Amino acid sequence: MGTELEMPTLTTAQWKRMLTYGTPQKTEVGDYVFRSGDAEYDLILVDTGEVEVVRDALGWMEEVVIAPMGPHSFVGELGLLNGQGAFLSARVTRGGTVYRVPRSALRRLMAEDDELCDIVLHALWARREHLRRGPAALTLKLVGAGSSPELMALRRFAERLDLVYSAYELTPEDREHFAPHEFAAEDLPVAFIQGEPLVRATPGLVADRLGLSYQAVADTVVDLVVVGAGPAGLAAAIYGASEGLSTVLLDAVAPGGQAATTSRIENFLGFPFGVSGEDLIGQASLQALKFGVRVYAPCEAVALTPVGDLLDVTLTDGRIIRTRSAIVTSGAAYRTLPLDRWSDFEGAGIYYAATQLELRQVLESPVVVVGGANSAGQASLYLAANGCPVRLVVRGDDLGKRMSSYLVDRLVEDPRVEVHTGSHVVALAGGEALEGVRIDSVGDVSARGLFCFIGADPATSWLSSLDRDDDGFLRTGVDISALGLQWRQLGREPLPFETSLPRVFAAGDVRRGSMKRVAAAVGEGSSAVASVHRALAG
């Protein structure tokens, strides 16, 4: 890889400003300024001498030198901002002086110096993208059966968190490779982390090992916890952190929500040529890290309880985050069809997203898309444009009833998409992976993939004490049906986006009356933060 790693040129004035955030340390040849596996490590400013970035030997592979870093360069990558442990090592090859900038000082630099912030952020992001395509990707290697939903879950987790990783899909002919690694087929998927196998790997286990899970700190109280990292949650976290609130963002899966599964958003302000949900969420996640949001995923909240003037957010493992306020942006859970073997094919032919990750699984093969709203139309066009013959199955008789007219026009004109209105998928067929479906108006058809976009139910079952409508959506503001004693004691009514529990707000798809659009969710998330400030000030 050599010197291809991003190394911005800094002026003398810029370099001197950077050094003020660090602590000097003399180095000698052979010293390590950080090692792979270190849970905490610093941004290293090389003032004099040289440091080389190394991917350590992995047992079956020798070490690889990624890049040398000389005077007036800095050593580190994006994991410094999201709390990820070091997955590469940095070794001194020419003695001199380095300056150590701990994470707290790096966040202060990014908050205080816009010019240096832009330089550092761009370099860290560019390095992460570059490392994803080189030998560093072997520091996290995911291995599993090609049709395994468990492997798909791991890959989606890694993609959404923009991790440096590689994946290998085993076939039945690969069974003989199990023995040398001392794991069996029932141990799949396996995550090799720095060469060490983690059997029966899940996103949660991998996150724990990488240092991406929430670690409680005694007596710590944050200003704002945002539960759910879709567009509304990301917007709320970004606006909260940028306006001085210590902010934690949680998601049960990974940042993105349903927006990350959208192949193309064409009516989002400022993107005349459209933008994929994946790209939009990726940039928003980077923006959240820029402002110091602590992002934890997978990290699921199971309870929200008032404790005096504070709130306790309880996680699935019993850990508690204490906060002064909370915004619920937990979105909604995908609906499924009541068909035999549905769960067998989830992740092995049945998908709730149409992105490059899913596209690789269907490979120009025939697919079926179910749904009558914009997400189904966008997915159909995306899949067709990438070589898949598409059948769009719509329950209603009018394609334009819930779908934007521009999508309807393009679907009708696209010869690669066959639209079946007034139709239902009634059966599934296949071995270990989906091979076909039955459409009641057509009969049996071949399908390597079934993409389901039939809506979702609000993820509010963990909030039973809050006022919800008959469908489970959270009532907010003037929509709340009844106010309890706590509101009379406060001497005020609920603020915009505030739920029936004071200082707990809701935004996005989880809120009753929301528009169920990405732009609206972003607006609600940012607007809810204005109400948070008012509530905390009172």
N, C-alpha and C positions, 0 to 999 in steps of 0.2 A: 504494500500500500504506500510505503515511502512517505514523502512529504505532502501527499494529497490531502491529509487531514487539515481542516479549516484553521488557518492561522492568520488572523487579521493583522494588518500593519497599523501600529499605534504610533502616534506622534510622541515626542519626548514629554510634552505637557500631559497628554492622556496617561502615559505610563506612570509618571510621577503621581498623578491623582489616584491611580489604581493602587500603588504601593502604600498609600496612606491607610488603606483598609486591611493591610496584612501585617503579620509579625515576621521579622527576618529570622532565617535559620541558615547556618553554615552547612554545606554539604560536602561529602567526599565521594569518590568513585565507588559504586557498589551500594550506596545507601538507597533505600526505598522511601520515597516521600508518601506513598500509600500503596497498599497491597490489595489485590482482588479479594473480595470477601469482607473487607472492612465495612462495618455498618455505618461508621461516620468517617468522612474524609473531607479534606479541604480543597478549595481551588488553589492551585500552586502557580505563583508568579515567578518565572525564571528570570532573575535579574542578571546573574552571571552564571556561566557554566552551561551544562546541557543535561536534559532529562529525556529518556526515551520511554514511550508508552508501549507496554508489552501485554500481549495475551499470553498468560501463563500456559505451561504445558498441561495437557488435560488427560494424562495417563496414556492414551492411545495416540496422542499427537504432541509433537515438540512445540516449544514456545515460538511465538511469532512476534517480531518487532513491528508495531503498527506505524509509529512515526517518531523521529527525533524532534525535540522541542528546545530551541536555542534561546539566547538572550532576548528579552522583551517579548516573550510569548507566555501563554498561560495554559496550564494542564488541567483538564476536567471536561466533563460532558453533561448532558441534560439531567442525568440522575441527581446531580447536585441540588437541583431545584425541587424535585419531588420526593426527596428522602431516600431514593434507592441506594443500596450499598454499592461499593465499587465492584465492577466486574472485570476491570483491567488493572494492571499494576503500572507504577511509574518509578523508574530506576535511574539513578544518577550515573551518567557516563563521563561527565567532566565536572569536577568539583567547582563550587562557587557559592553563591548566595541565592536562596529562594525566599519568597514571602508567602506565608500561609494565610489564606483568607477563609475562615470557617463559614459554615452556611449562614449563621446569623449576620456576619459582616457582609457576606455576599448579598443577602437580601437588603441590607442597609444601603449598599452601593447602588443596587437597582432602584431603590426608592428615592435616593438623593441625587443621582447623577444620570439624567436622561441620556446623555450622549454615550457614556460608558455602558449604560443598561442596554442600549440598542446593539452596541458592538458585541458585548458578552452574550446576549440572548441569541443573536443571529449565529454566532460562532458555535455555541453549545447545541443549537438546533441542527445546524448544518453537519456538525460532527456526528450527532445521533443518526441522521439520515445516511451519512457515509458509512458508519460502522455497521449499519444493518445489512450492508451488501458485501462485507468482507469477513475475514477470519474471526473477528470478534463475535459474530453471530453464533459461533459454536459454544460460547460460554453459557447459553441457554438453548438446549436442543430438546425439542418436543418430539416424542416417538409414540406412534399409535397406529391402530388399524385405519386404513384410508377411509372407511365408511363410518368411523366411530363418532358419535355425537360428542363423546367426552374429549376427543382430540380437537374437534371443531370448536368446542367451548374454550379450550386452552388457547387455540390460535386466535379466536376472536378477542379473548382477554389480552393477549400479547399485542395484537394489532391496535386495539382501542387505546392501550396505554403506551403505544409507540415504543415497545421494548425492542431491544436488539436480540433477535432470536433466529433459530432455524427450525424447520419441521421436516420430519421424515415419516412418510406413510408406508407402513408395513403391508405386505401382501402375504397370502398363505405360504408362498414359496420362501418367505424370509424367516420361517420358524427356526431354522438351524442357527440363526444369529442370536437367539435368546440365550443359549447356554453360556457363552463367554461372559455375558453380563450378569449372570445369576438372577435373572428374572424370567417369569413364565408369562404365557399369554394372558392369564387372568390378572397380571400385575399392570397391564396396559391401561391408560397411557403412562409413559415414564417421562419425567422431565429430568434431563441431565443438567445440573447446575454446577458450573465449574468442574465438569467431569464426574460429579457425584450423582448417582441415580436417586430420584425421588419417585417411588412406585405408586401406582394408583393416584397419580397427580390430579389435583383440581386447581382451579384458579386461586382459591383461597390458600391452599398449601404453598403454591408457588409464590404468591404475594407475601406470605409470612417469611419465606426463605429469602426473598429479595429485599426485605425491609420496607415493603409497601403497605403493610397493615398498620392499623392504628395502634399506637403504644401509649397507654395512659401515663400521664405525668401527675404525680400527687399535687393536689391543691391548685391545679391549673383550671382556669375558667376562661373560655373564649367568648368573644362577643357574639358570634353568629355561627350556627351550624346549618348547612343547607343539605337536605336529604333528597338525593336524586340529582344526577349529573347530566340531564338532557339539556336542551337549549335554555329552558327557564332556569334551571339550577346553575348552569355555567354563567349565565348572565347575572344572576343574583350574587354568586360568589365573586365574580370579577368586579362588579360595582361595589360590593361590600368591602372587599380588600383594598380596592383603589381609593376608597374614601376613608381608610384608616381603621376599619374593623378587623380584628383578628378572626379569620374565617377558616372553617373546616368544611370540606365538600365530601360527601359520602355517596357511594353508589353500590347497589347490590351486585352489579355485574361489572361495568366499566363505564367511563364517560361516554355520553352520546345519546342514550335513550333511543327512541324510535327514529329520531332524525338521522342518526348515524347509519341506519339501514336504508335510507333513501338514496337511490342511485343518482338522482338529479333533482335539484330544487331550482326552478326557473323563475319564480316570482319573488325571490328574496331581494330586498333593497340593496342596490349597489353591485349586483352580479348580472349584467345584461346577457351574458352567455351561459348563465346557469352555474351552479356549483353543486358538487356531490355532497351529501350529508357527511360523508367520511372526511372530506377536506375541510368543511366548515367546522366540524367538531374538533378536528385536529388543531386548527388554528386557534379556536376558542380555548382549548385545553392548554396550549402554549401560553396564551394570554393570561390564563388563570395562574399559571406558575410564575409568570413575570411579576404579578402583583402580590405574590407570596401566599396564595391560597394553598392550604395543605389538602391534597387530594388523596383519598383512601378508597381503594377498590380492589377486589370485591369486599364490601363492608356494608352489611345490611342492618338497618335500624329496626328494632322490634317493639320499642315502647318509647313514649315521650311523656315525662311526668314532671309536674311543677313541684319544686322544692324551695319553699320560701319565695324569694325574689328571683330564683334561678330555675333552670330547666335541666332535667337529666335525660339525655338521649342514650338509651340502652341498646347495645349491639347484640348480635346473635350469640356471641361467646360470653356474654355477661359483662363485658367491659362497658364503662359509662363515660360519656363525654358531658361535662357540665358546661352550660352555656347561658348567656344572658338573653338570647333570642334564637328563634329557629324559623326557617322557611321550608315548607314541605313542597317539594317539586318531584315527588316520587312517580309521577306519570301513571301509566296504565299497563296492565299485563295483556299479552297477546291472546286473542280468542282463537279457539281451535274448532275443527269440525268433528262431530260425533261419529267417527268412523273407526272400524276395527283396524288395529295395528298402527294407529296414528303415532303413539309414543315410540313404536319400534323404528319409525322412519324419521323422527325428528333429528335433524342434523345429518341424516343419511338419505336425503332426498326431499325432506320437508323443511322449508326455510321460511323465516319471517323477515328476511332482508334480501335485497338484491344489490350486492356490492361486489367488488373484485374477488373477495374471499369466496362468496357463494358461486360466482361465475366460474371460478376454477374447478368447481365440483361438477358442473354440468357440461362444459366443453362442447359448445356448438350442438348439443343434443336437444331434442324436442322437450319443451317444458310447458307446464300449465300454471297460469296465474289466476288466483281466485280473489275477487273483490271488485267493488264498483266505485271506489273513491280515487283521489289523486295518486296515492301511493301505489295502487295497483296499476294505474295507467303509466306512471313513470317507470315502474319496474318492467312492464311489458315492452316499452320502447327501448329501454336499456338492454334488456336481454336480446331482443331482436337485432339491435344494432351490433351486438357482439356475436352474431352467428347462430342464435337459437331460434328455431321455429317455435312460435308462441301461440298457445290457445288461451284467451282471456275469458274466464267464466264469470258471468255477472248474474246474480240472483234476480235482479229487477229487469223490467222490460225496457227501461229508458237509460241508456248509457250516460246521458248528460244530467241525470237527476242529482248526482252527488259528485260529479267530476267536472273540472274546469273545461270550458269549451275548447281552449287551445289544445288540450290533451285529446279530447274526443275527436277533433278534426284530424290530428296526426295519427291516431289509432285507426280510424276509418280508412285513411289514405295509405297506410303502411301494408304492403302485400305480405309481409312476414308475420303479421299478427292476424289471427282469426278470432273474431269476437263472437261469443255465444251468450246472448242475453236470455233471460228467463230460464237459466240452467243451473244445475247443481252438480258438484262432485259427490258421487255416492259410494265409491269403493276405491281401495288402494291395492296394488299388486307389486310383488317383488320378493327377492330372497333376503339377503342382508341389507340391501339398499333398494330404494324405490325404482321400479321399472315401468310402471304404467298406472293409469287411473281410469275410472269409469265416469263418464259424464252422462247424465240421464237423457239429454237431448241428442247425444251423439253415439254413445256406446263406449267400448274400450279403446283407449288411445295410448300410445307410447309416451312415457314422460320420465326423463331422468331427474326432473325436479318439479316439485309442487310448491309454488311461492304463495303464501297465504297472507292476505291483507284484508281481513274482515273485521278489523276494529280491535278494541281492547277495553278492559274493565279497569276502573281506577284502583291503584294500589294503596288502599286506605284501610284494609282490615286490621292493621296494627294501631289504628287511631280510633278505636270504637268510642272513646269518650268525647270525641269532637263531633260537632253538629254536621251531619251528612244528609244528602237527599236520598230518595228511595233507591237510586242506582249506585250509591256509595260515594258520589262526588262531594268534596268539602264545600260547605257554605262559607262565605266570607263577607265582611263588611255589612252593609245594610240587608244582605240576603239571609243573615243568621236568623233562625226562627224564634229563638228565645234567649234572653241574657240572664245569666245567673248572678248570685250575690257578689261574686268577685268583681263584676263590672260596676256594680253600685259602689263598692268600696273604692274602686279606682276613680270614680267620678267622671267617667268618659264612656263613649260608645266605641265599638270596634273601628279601627282605622281601615282604609282601603287595603284589601287582600289579607286582613287579619281574620283568623278563625275564631271559633267560640272560646278558645283558650287564649288569654292575653299573652302577647309577645310571641305567639305562634302564627305564622302567616302561610299562605298557600298560593302557588302560581303555576301556570301551565295546565297541562291536560288533566291534572288531578282536581282542579278547581271547577265547581259548578259554574257554568256560563262561559267558560273559556272557548276560544275560537278554534282550538285544535289545529293551529297553524304555527310553523316555526317562528315567523316574524312576531306573531302575537305572543308566543311564549317568551321570547327574548324581551319584549316590552314589559310583560307582566313581571318577569323576574327582576328586572332593573327597577321597575316602579315599586315593587314590594320592599326594596331596600330603603326607599325614601320613607316608607311607613315604619320600618325598623328604627331608623334614626329618631323619628318622632316618639316612638314608644320608649326607647331607651333614654331619651332626654327627659321624659316625663317622670 
